[in-house]
Amino acid sequence: MPPALVLIGPSGAGKSTLLRALTEQLPELRAVRTITTRPRRSGETSDTHQFVTPAEFALHRAEALGVHQHYGYDYALPQLDHGDVPVATCLRAVVLGRLRELHPDLQVVAVEAPVPELIDRLQRRGDLERAEPEVLAAEIELGRRLADQVLDTRDPVEVCVRRILELWP
C-alpha cells in the first residue's frame, strides 16, 4: 500500500481542488476529511472538511492526530490508518511535524501559487480575511521546506494530478 498523501499549502492554493481530482481519478483513494468549526463557504462541498459545532469538535479532539487553530476556527485531523486503502488529506503545513512523527513515510506535496494569484483567488471566493500577503508567503516557504514535491497550481489541475501520480505510488 502506498504511503499516505498529504497536500499542504496556503489558503487558496488549490489543495481541495487537487484532492477532489485525485479521488475522481483513483476511486480506491479515501480522502480523510479534517474536522473544523469553520462555517461552510457558499457553494462549498464537504469532501475535504467535516463541518461541526464547537461542542461537536470537543468530542473529536481527543481522537485527533493533531489540532490547531487558524483564523479563529479549530481544525483537527482524524486518524489516517484505514487498512489497505490508500488515503490522502489536505493540511496546514504547521501541523505536519506531528503527523510525520506518526507516519514517517508520508508523501507530502506543497501546493502553491504566487502570492498575488492566491490573493486574487481568495478575493473571488469572498475569503478576504485570509488574503494576508505575509502569512501566505510564510506558508509557501514552510511548505517548500517540508515537502517531497512542490506544485504550482497555475498549471492545469490535470497536469498537477499527473505530477503527483508520477511520484506517489
C-alpha positions as CSV (number, residue, x, y, z in Angstrom):
1,M,0.0,0.0,0.0
2,P,1.3,3.5,-0.8
3,P,2.1,5.9,2.0
4,A,-0.5,8.5,2.9
5,L,-0.5,11.5,0.6
6,V,-0.7,14.9,2.3
7,L,-1.3,18.2,0.4
8,I,-0.1,21.3,2.2
9,G,-0.3,24.9,1.2
10,P,-1.8,28.3,2.0
11,S,-5.4,29.2,1.7
12,G,-6.4,29.5,-2.0
13,A,-3.6,27.3,-3.3
14,G,-5.9,24.5,-4.6
15,K,-5.5,21.7,-2.1
16,S,-9.1,20.8,-2.0
17,T,-9.4,21.0,-5.8
18,L,-6.5,18.7,-6.3
19,L,-7.8,16.2,-3.7
20,R,-11.2,16.1,-5.4
21,A,-9.5,15.5,-8.8
22,L,-7.3,12.7,-7.3
23,T,-10.3,10.9,-5.8
24,E,-12.2,11.1,-9.1
25,Q,-9.2,9.6,-10.9
26,L,-8.5,7.0,-8.2
27,P,-11.8,5.6,-6.9
28,E,-10.0,3.5,-4.3
29,L,-8.4,6.6,-2.7
30,R,-10.0,7.6,0.5
31,A,-10.0,11.3,1.3
32,V,-9.5,11.9,5.0
33,R,-11.5,15.0,5.9
34,T,-10.3,17.4,8.5
35,I,-12.8,18.4,11.2
36,T,-13.4,22.1,11.6
37,T,-15.6,24.6,13.3
38,R,-15.2,26.9,10.3
39,P,-18.5,27.6,8.6
40,R,-19.0,26.2,5.2
41,R,-18.5,28.7,2.4
42,S,-21.2,29.4,-0.1
43,G,-21.2,26.5,-2.6
44,E,-18.5,24.6,-0.7
45,T,-18.9,20.8,-0.6
46,S,-17.9,18.7,2.3
47,D,-15.4,16.4,0.6
48,T,-12.3,17.8,2.4
49,H,-13.8,19.1,5.7
50,Q,-16.3,17.8,8.2
51,F,-18.1,20.9,9.5
52,V,-19.0,20.7,13.1
53,T,-20.1,22.9,16.0
54,P,-17.6,23.8,18.8
55,A,-19.3,21.2,21.1
56,E,-19.0,18.5,18.4
57,F,-15.4,19.5,17.8
58,A,-14.7,18.9,21.5
59,L,-15.8,15.3,21.1
60,H,-13.3,14.8,18.2
61,R,-10.3,16.5,19.9
62,A,-9.1,13.5,22.0
63,E,-9.0,11.2,19.0
64,A,-7.3,13.6,16.6
65,L,-3.7,13.3,15.4
66,G,-3.4,17.0,15.6
67,V,-5.4,20.1,16.4
68,H,-4.7,23.7,15.5
69,Q,-6.5,27.0,15.3
70,H,-6.5,29.0,12.1
71,Y,-8.2,32.4,11.7
72,G,-10.2,31.8,14.9
73,Y,-11.5,28.3,13.9
74,D,-10.5,24.9,15.2
75,Y,-9.2,22.2,12.9
76,A,-8.4,18.6,13.7
77,L,-7.0,15.7,11.7
78,P,-8.5,12.3,12.3
79,Q,-6.5,9.1,12.2
80,L,-5.0,8.1,8.9
81,D,-4.9,4.4,9.4
82,H,-7.5,2.8,7.1
83,G,-6.2,-0.7,6.5
84,D,-5.2,-1.4,2.9
85,V,-7.0,1.7,1.5
86,P,-4.7,4.5,0.2
87,V,-5.5,7.8,1.9
88,A,-4.9,11.4,1.2
89,T,-5.7,14.6,3.0
90,C,-5.2,18.4,3.0
91,L,-3.5,20.1,5.9
92,R,-1.8,23.3,7.0
93,A,1.9,22.9,7.0
94,V,2.2,23.9,10.7
95,V,0.7,20.6,11.8
96,L,2.8,18.4,9.6
97,G,5.5,17.7,12.1
98,R,3.3,15.7,14.4
99,L,1.9,13.7,11.5
100,R,5.4,12.9,10.2
101,E,6.3,11.5,13.7
102,L,3.3,9.1,13.5
103,H,3.6,8.4,9.7
104,P,7.3,8.9,8.7
105,D,6.6,7.5,5.2
106,L,4.1,10.3,4.2
107,Q,4.3,11.7,0.7
108,V,4.0,15.5,1.2
109,V,3.1,17.8,-1.7
110,A,3.3,21.5,-1.3
111,V,0.6,23.2,-3.3
112,E,1.3,26.9,-4.1
113,A,0.9,29.8,-6.5
114,P,2.4,33.3,-6.3
115,V,1.0,35.4,-3.5
116,P,-0.8,37.9,-5.9
117,E,-2.6,34.9,-7.5
118,L,-3.6,33.5,-4.1
119,I,-5.0,36.9,-3.0
120,D,-7.0,37.1,-6.3
121,R,-8.4,33.6,-5.7
122,L,-9.3,34.4,-2.1
123,Q,-11.0,37.6,-3.1
124,R,-13.0,35.8,-5.8
125,R,-14.3,33.3,-3.2
126,G,-15.0,36.0,-0.7
127,D,-12.4,34.9,1.7
128,L,-10.6,38.3,2.3
129,E,-9.7,37.5,5.9
130,R,-7.2,35.0,4.6
131,A,-5.6,37.3,2.0
132,E,-2.7,38.4,4.1
133,P,0.4,38.5,1.9
134,E,2.9,37.9,4.7
135,V,1.0,34.9,6.1
136,L,0.6,33.4,2.6
137,A,4.3,33.9,1.7
138,A,5.4,32.3,5.0
139,E,3.2,29.3,4.5
140,I,4.6,28.9,0.9
141,E,8.2,29.0,2.3
142,L,7.4,26.5,5.1
143,G,5.7,24.2,2.5
144,R,8.8,24.2,0.3
145,R,11.0,23.2,3.2
146,L,8.7,20.4,4.3
147,A,7.5,18.9,1.1
148,D,8.7,16.0,-1.1
149,Q,7.3,17.7,-4.1
150,V,6.2,21.3,-4.9
151,L,3.4,22.1,-7.4
152,D,2.5,25.4,-8.9
153,T,-1.3,25.4,-9.3
154,R,-1.2,27.9,-12.1
155,D,-0.7,24.7,-14.1
156,P,-3.9,23.0,-15.0
157,V,-5.4,20.5,-12.5
158,E,-4.8,17.6,-14.8
159,V,-1.1,18.5,-15.0
160,C,-0.8,18.8,-11.3
161,V,-2.6,15.4,-10.7
162,R,-0.3,13.7,-13.3
163,R,2.8,15.1,-11.5
164,I,1.5,13.8,-8.1
165,L,0.8,10.4,-9.6
166,E,4.3,10.2,-11.1
167,L,5.9,10.3,-7.7
168,W,3.2,8.8,-5.4
169,P,2.8,5.1,-5.9
